[in-house]
Amino acid sequence: MKLRINQLVSLIVFLGFPSIVFSQNVDEIIAKHISAHGSTEKWNKVEALKITGQFTAFSLEKDYTCYKTKSGFYFGDFYLGEERVIESFNGETGWTIDPWQEMDYARNLNSGEVNVFLQKAEFFTPFFNYKEKGHTVEYTGIDTIDGIEVFVLKLTRTNDKTEIWFLNTKTYLEYICKSDWVDFARTLPSETFFDDFRTVDGLVIPFYIERTFWQRSRILQIENVEINPEIDENMFVMPRRKEIEKLMFLQGEWDVKVQVWTRRGTWYDLGKTTSSFQFTSTNMLQENISYDRIFHISKTVNYTYNESSENYRISVFNDLSSSFNVYEGEFNDTAFVFDDTKIIFGDTIKEGNEHIQYSINKIGKDSLIIERKSSMDKGETWNPKDKFTYTRREE
């Protein structure tokens, strides 16, 4: 019986031994991989990189610039053919201006693009401090590619996306990576080839990176790498659409005098309140205002630019009446005028006899007036209803 127990223990140890060696091999390979790149100690001193060079896409070679930070921020400025592409990432979300998508304004990344930007944000190898980042690595053996013997490592990121990395068994530097990439915002498999490794301030970096997917290829030829450059954090801020920038004068905190039009043809003061205008996205400015008009009213007003109709729109939510109304208009010289005379709900113009118009006028450096008017003849004439006089609050 004692012999059988000893045999069982020996079998368990024997079966468990390969996995222990396996784990040690992974750690050893990655340690030598990082050492080949210049050591963990040296990379720990790197807070950011600025990379410049030439980027080839659609057979055209153009200037390339990108910034990367230790915290996972990334900013890229390059060309795809004749079109300039700008992209930014903060480690979790990001945006891009990509004219190939027939958009000349910034848009948010989709999930496939986020996965790609996580890869772009790496200093060059995702194995640097990979455990601290929450990644896992599996060593799957040795293979031969193009006559070169390589270690095969399967990297699984915290988002459960996997990449297969092939490291040269002699140099321990990366040779090829297989991962998901994107082309015109669509996810597809890719292969990335690394070559021309050079030493910059003790750090070993591939100066030639070629990525292929389907029948396309992208080539980055690095010309210069700057260690720990100054970073302008504004480059990571998602830019607003140029049309909505016209509303910048509204942003901020305001004191507001509220007045209503009486039957006598005069303005009656309802008192004062406050208002706040803040940008909530690249194409939306939102106002929150509350005041008493017999009953207490809170309104949320969203200002946007409508691409299809090429005009501005505001939507007004009134929490007292639980109503949500939309108005459209244009900026003319120094005034914005919005109304609902042409707003279509379904297949018909808004039903009912009364139409409403909002106008922003008498715009000064720290003051403006917003008026609300009513029309009973489909916008032929407009009669005053409410007037809001805004004065910028002192900080």
N, C-alpha and C positions, 0 to 999 in steps of 0.2 A: 504494500500500500504506500509506504514511504517513498519507494522508487517511482511509483506512478505519479505521486504528487510532485516530486522533483522534476520528472519528465514534463509534467504539465506546466510547471513554472518556467522551465527552460524553453518550452514551445512559445509561451506568452512573450517571454523576453525576446526570443528570436523573431516572432512576428512583429513585435513593436520596434525592433532595432532599425529596420529600413526607414521607418517614418522619422526616427530620431536623426539618422544620417541625412535623410531628405531635408529636414528642417535646417540642419547644420550647413548643408550644401547651399541652400538658398541664402542664408545669412552670409556665408563665406563669399559666394559669387557676387552678391550685392555690395559687400564691403570692398571687394577688389574693384568692382565697377565704379563705385564712388571714388576710390583712391585713384583710379585711372583718370577720373575727371578732375583731380586736383585735391582730393581729401575733404572729409566732412568739415574739418576745422576751417578750411579756407572758404568753403561754400556757406558756412554759418555766418561769415562776416559779410556776405553779399546781401544787401537790402533791396537792390534793384539793378536792372540791366537796361541799357539803351542799345538797340541793335539796328544798324543801318546797312543797306546793301541794295542788290538788284533782285527784282521778283519777275519771273517770266510766266505769263499766262496768255493763252490764245496766241502764242508765237511772238508776243511783244514783251520786251524787257523794259521795266520801269523802276523808278526809285521805290524803296521800301524802308519804312521806319516802324519800329515797335518798342514799347516799354513793357517790362515785366517787374513785378514786385514780389518779395518773399511772402507777403500776405495773400497772394493769389490774384492781384489786380493785373489787368492786361489792356493795352491800347495799341491798335494797329492802324497804319495809314499807308495804303499801297494801291496798286492798280490791277484790275482784272481786264486785260486788254486796254481799251481806251478809257474805261470808266474807273474813276477814283472811288475806292471803298474805304470807309472809316468804321472802325468797330471798337467796342469797349466792353470790359467785363470786370466785375467787382468780386469775383470768387464764387458768386451764387447766381447772379442775373447779369444781363447785359443788353446792349443795343447795337445796331448797325445802321449805317447809311449806305445802301447798296443800289445804285441806279439800275443795275441789271434786273431788279425786281420792279422797275418802272415806278420807283418811289424816290423822290429827292429829299426825303425827310427821314429822321431816325425812327426805327421801329424796334420793338422788343424781340429778343431772341426766342425761337421755339425750343423745345426740349432737346432735339437733336443738335441744334447749334450750341446750346449750353454745354453739352457733353464735349463738343469740339473745342469750345473756348477753354474748358478745363484743361485740355491737352495743350492748347496754345499758351496758356498761362504758366506752364511749367518752365523752369529755368533751362531745361533741355532734357533732363531725365526725371521721370516720375518716381524713381526709386530713392531719391534723396529724401530722407526723413519720411519714408512712406508709411511707417507704422503710426507715427504721430498724426498723419493725415487720415488715418483710418483705412488705408488700402490693405489688401492682402495679396500675397505673391505665392504662386505655386511653381515649383521647378518640375518641368515635364520631361527633361532629358537633353540629349545632345543630338544635333542634326547637322547636315551639311548643305549649304546654299552657295551656289556659284563657286563650288570648290573650297569654300571657307567653312571650317568647323565652328558651330555656334551653340551656345547654351540657349535653351528655350524656356522662357519664363512667361507665365500667364499672370497678368496683373488684373485684379478686380478692384475697381474704384468704389468709393462709398455710395455711388449712385447705381451700383450693380452692373455697370458697363465694363466689359472686359477688353483687354488688349494683349496681343501676343508679341513679346519682344525677343529678338534674336541677338545675343551678345557674342562677339568674337571671343573664342576661347583663349586666344593668345594675348589680345590687348584688353579684353574685358569691356571694350567700348561697344556701343550699340551699332548694329549693322542694318537691321530692318525692323520695322514695327508694323503690325497689322491691327487696324482698329477701324471703328466706324467713323466716317467723316460726313461732310455735307457738300452738296453741289446744288446751287440755286435753292437753298433751304431744304433740300430733300436728303434724307440719310441714305448712305451707301457705304459699302466696304472700301477700304483703301490700304495701300502699302506705302510706307515712308522709308526712304533710303537715306542713310547718313554717311558722309565722307568728308575728307579734307579737314581733319581735326587739327586745331591750332591751339597754342597756349597763350592765354591773355592774363597777365598778372597772376600766373600760377594756376589758372583755371583752364581746363582742356575743353574746347567747345567745337562742335562740328560747324564748319563754315560752308558746307554744301548740304542742302536738304532738298530732296526731290520726293514729291508725293504723286502717286498715280491712282486713278480710280476710273473705271470704265475705260474709255479711250482718251481721257484727258490726263494732263500732267501739269504740275506746278513746281517751279524750281526757285528756291531761294539761295542766292549766292551772297553770303555775308561779307561785308567789306570792313566793318568796324564794330567792336563791342566795347561799350563804356560801362565800367563798373561803378555802381552807386552814384548815378547821375541825379541831379536835382529833378524832382517830380512835381509838376503842376497838377494838383488834384482836380482842378476844373476840367481836365481833359476826360475824366471818367464820368462827368455829369452828362446825362442825356440831353442833347440840345432840343430846344423847342422849335416848332415849325415857324418858318419866317413869317407866315401870315398871322400866327397867334402872338408873335413878338410885338405886333402893333398895339397889343393890349397891355404891354408891360407897365404903362403908366397907372394901371388900376391896382397893381400888386401892392399889398401892404394893409395897414390898419387905418380905419377912418372913423371920425366922428360924423354923425349924420343927423341933419335936421329934417324931420318928416312933416310934410304939409299935404292937405287935401283941398280940392277945389269945391267951393260951396255954390249953392244955387244963386247966391248974390253976385257970383262972378269974381270972388276974391279967394285968396289962399288962407286956410285956417291951420294954425300950428298944432300939431299933435305931440310935440315934444322932441326929445333927442334920443338917439340910440347909437350903437356902434356897428361897424361892418368890417369884415375881413375878406380880402381877396387873396387867394393863394393858387399857384399852379399845382395841379394834381397829376398831370401827365404832360407829355410833349405837345399835346394839342388840346389841353383843357385848362381853363382858368375858372375857379369856383369861388362864388361869393356866398357867405352865410350872414344873414341879417334877420333880426327880430324887432318887431315894433307893435304898438297897440293901435288898432284901427277899430274902435269899439271893443272888439275881441283881440286877444293876443295872436299875432301871426308870426310864424317863422318860415323863412324862405331859403331855399338852396337854389342858386342860379348858376348854371354851367354855361360857359362861353366856349365855343368850338368853331373850327373851320371845316366846312363841308366840301370834300374833294370833288364829288360828282357834280354838285351845283355851282361850285366855285364861289360860294358866299359864306357868310358867317351865320351861325345859329346860336340861339340861347334857349335853354330849357329851364323852366321855372317850376319848382315843386313847392306848393303851398300846403303846409302840414295841417292848417285849420280846415281847409276844404278837401284835403287829400287829392288835390288836382295837380296834373302835370301837363304843362302847355309848352309848345314849341313855337319859336318865332325866328324869322330869317331876315337878313339884310346885308348891307354893305357899309364900308367905311368911306365916307365922302369928305375929303378935306380934313376938317377937325371935328367931325361928328359921326357917331354910329347910330343908325336907325334900323330897328327891327320891328316887324309886325307879322301877323298870322294870316294875312289876306290870301297868301298863295300856298299855305301849308295844306298838304293833302293827307287825309287819313283814309287809308284804303284806296278806293277809286274816286272819292269825291272830296271837294273842298270842305273845310271845316263847316259843320252845320251850325245854325243859329244866326241871329241878326247882328250880335255885337262882335266886333273885332278889336284887338288890343295892339297898341304900339308902344315900344320902349325906345327911348332915345337917350344917348349920352352926348352932352354938349357942354359948351363953356368950359372946355378942358384947360386947366392951368397947371402950373408946376405942382401945386399942393391942393388943388380944388377941382371940382367938377359938379355937374348937375345931371341926375337921371330923372327923366320924366316918363310917366305912364299916362297914355291917352286912350280914348275910346272912339270907335267909329260905328255908326249905324247904317252907313251907306257904302259898305265894302271898301272903305279906305279913301273915298273921295274927300271927306273932311274928317278932321280929328279934333276931339274935345278933351281938355285937360281932366285928369282924375287925381293923380298923386304926383308930388314932386319931392325928390330926395336931394338935399344939398350936402355934398361931401367935403370935408376938410381933413387933410391928412393929420393923423395923430402924432404928436411929438414923442420921440423915443426917450 
